[in-house]
């Protein structure tokens, strides 16, 4: 996902800002990531680097080369260094929405425009901000993020937060984050994330065809099947709540009905996962399902089917797809969405 705070920080620090602490932590957090980077060659040549880590870094380097040669993603210094941040996530994003609406809260920043989340480089800071939002009556979701894109402003490193992912998940992540360097529209998170998801999906399919063995393809297909099932369930829940929130009924009754819909969603999820052989990766999502989580989910999928159709219409040519995405990105938001919504 695109990082907003770093680029805005210098301007806001110079000009003054009521939210100075937020921008300071963003600058300090990015500086920490930058300082922890070490060139890949040096890390691989270091005798103290664990053999397992060396194998993962070599695999990531091969994926990076594939991203350039086959997917035509940027050939730059991103993902040519490694940083161990000594924590599980690089940032924690805070999402919020009203108790009776699926419209996300948005925060506005120079360069990035208005986005539906705020990112923090410490869990404590994220939880502190989330607590205040909850106290004001909002639905809130705090999500740990293993990677983000600085959109080419900095040389994004490989991180300990994702380097040990299975090969197909590592490839998905690298393709996704590099895609943000190709096309980014300030203030349109739905388009940005859907575009990156489209590149990720098509890129992974291409990568598995060339690099995957039978076991890897099967594992990737199972993961994709789970994601598709969760997507269908989330879309259903979102549709039910959207219909509910349009009704002219008493707020208390609406809250009761909302609780029933969310409780039913949790039960539907438990039934769904019985065929997953114990996989529990979505448990936390459904245990605390609320409007903020549904709004965050929509950020990544709003225009994904439409952009996948655009990709298919160009016969799977990545360069042509990027050109069309840039054309759409240059349009005013209403015109862009009208074209994406057209059958």
C-alpha positions, 0 to 999 in steps of 0.5 A: 500500500502507498505510504502517505506520511513521509512525503508530506512530513517535510512540508508540514514540519516547515509550515506547522501542523496541529498533528505534528506528532503524527508526522514526526513518528512517520519521518522517524519511522521511515528513517529507521527503515532506511537506516536498517537497510543493507545491500543484498550482496553484503548480506548474502556475503556475510558469514553471520547471515543464517543460511535459511535467510540467504536462501530466502533473499536469493529467491526474492532476488529471482522474483525481483528479476522476473518482475523486471523482465516479464512484468515490466515493473520498475528496474530500480533499487527497490528490493535490492537491500534487506532490513531486519526491523526486529518486529512483526510488522513494519507499520500498523494501519488504522481504519475507521468508519461510522457505526451505521455507515460503510463510508470510511473515515479519510485523512488528507495529506499532501502528495498522497491526497485523502486516504482511508487509513493512517499508518503508525510505525508502532503498535502502541501509537496505532492503538492509542489513536484507535482508542480515541476513535472508538471513544468517539463512537466509530467502528475501528480496525487496526491492521499490521502491515508487512510492507508498503511502497514509498512510490519510488521516493526511497529504495524500499528494502526486503524486510524480515516482516515478509521475507519468510513468506512462501514463494508465491506469497513473496512474489505476490507482495513484491509485484503488488508493491512495485505496481504502486510505483507504476501508477498512483493517483493521489486521493484514490486509494480504491483505484490504486489498490485495485490496480496493484491487486490486478498486477499482483494477480496476473503477475503471480499467474505468470510467475507460477507458470514459469517457476512453480512446481506442482506442490507450489501451484497447488498451495497457491491455488488453495490460497486463492480459493480461500481468498475468493471465498472470503471475498464472496462472503465479505461482499455479501455482508457488505451488501446486507449492511448497505441495504440496512443502512439505507432504511429509514428506521430507528438507530437502535433497531438498526444497531440490533440488526447490524449485530445480527448480520455480523454474528451471522457472518461469523457463523457463515465463516466458521462453516466456510473454513471447515474445508480448509484443513485447519487454516485459520488465517482469517479468524481475526478478521471475522472475530472482530468484523465491523464497518471499518474492516469492511471499508478497508476490504473495499479499498483493495477490491473496489475496481479489481474486477474492472481492471482485470477486464482491462488487462484481459482486453489487452491480451495480457500485455503488461506494458499495454495495461500500464499505459491504459491504467495511466490513461485512466489515472489521468482522468477526473475521478468521476470520469475514471469511475464511470469508465471502470463501471461500464460493462 
